[in-house]
Amino acid sequence: MDVRLQVGLNFKRLRLARGLTQEEASELTGVSQQYLSGLERGRRNPTVLTLHELSRPLGGEPIDLLKPIEEAK
């Protein structure tokens, strides 16, 4: 699986586990809703710093966004 899609699906999983919309996640992370939409579709290539900014407000660690989908479940 493409690592960009893997990150996006893991972010979406964390976001939904917290019961957040993309707009709410955008407010928590400081990342635009448009960026989050592209991320969840595997169209963004986040930096290490962005992985940190995305995972922490959702109660995760950057490594949680990189886990293979089978491990993340």
C-alpha positions in Angstrom: 0.0 0.0 0.0 1.2 3.5 -0.8 2.5 5.1 2.5 0.6 8.3 1.8 -2.7 6.4 1.7 -1.7 4.5 4.8 -1.0 7.7 6.7 -4.3 9.1 5.5 -6.4 6.0 6.5 -4.7 5.9 9.9 -5.4 9.6 10.5 -9.0 9.0 9.5 -9.2 6.1 11.9 -7.9 8.2 14.8 -10.2 11.1 13.9 -13.3 8.9 13.7 -12.3 7.1 17.0 -12.5 10.5 18.7 -15.8 11.3 16.9 -14.4 14.3 15.1 -15.4 15.8 11.8 -12.6 17.0 9.5 -13.5 20.5 10.5 -13.1 19.7 14.2 -9.8 17.9 13.6 -8.7 20.9 11.6 -9.3 23.2 14.6 -7.4 20.8 16.9 -4.4 20.2 14.7 -4.1 23.7 13.1 -4.1 22.1 9.7 -6.7 23.2 7.1 -9.7 21.0 6.4 -8.7 20.9 2.7 -5.3 19.5 3.6 -6.9 16.9 5.9 -9.3 15.9 3.1 -6.3 15.4 0.7 -4.4 13.6 3.4 -7.2 11.1 4.0 -7.4 10.4 0.3 -3.6 9.7 0.0 -3.0 12.9 -2.0 -0.7 14.6 0.5 2.9 13.8 1.6 3.2 15.0 5.2 6.5 16.0 6.7 7.7 14.5 10.0 6.6 17.7 11.7 3.2 17.5 10.2 2.8 13.9 11.4 3.6 15.1 14.9 1.1 18.0 14.6 -1.6 15.6 13.3 -1.3 12.8 15.8 -0.8 14.5 19.2 -4.2 16.4 19.3 -5.9 13.1 18.5 -4.3 11.3 21.3 -1.8 9.4 19.2 1.9 9.4 18.3 3.4 10.0 14.9 4.2 6.3 14.6 0.5 5.5 14.8 0.0 7.2 11.4 2.7 5.1 9.9 1.6 1.7 11.1 0.5 -0.8 8.4 -3.3 -0.9 8.3 -3.6 -4.4 9.6 -1.6 -3.4 12.8 -3.6 -0.3 13.3 -6.9 -2.0 13.7 
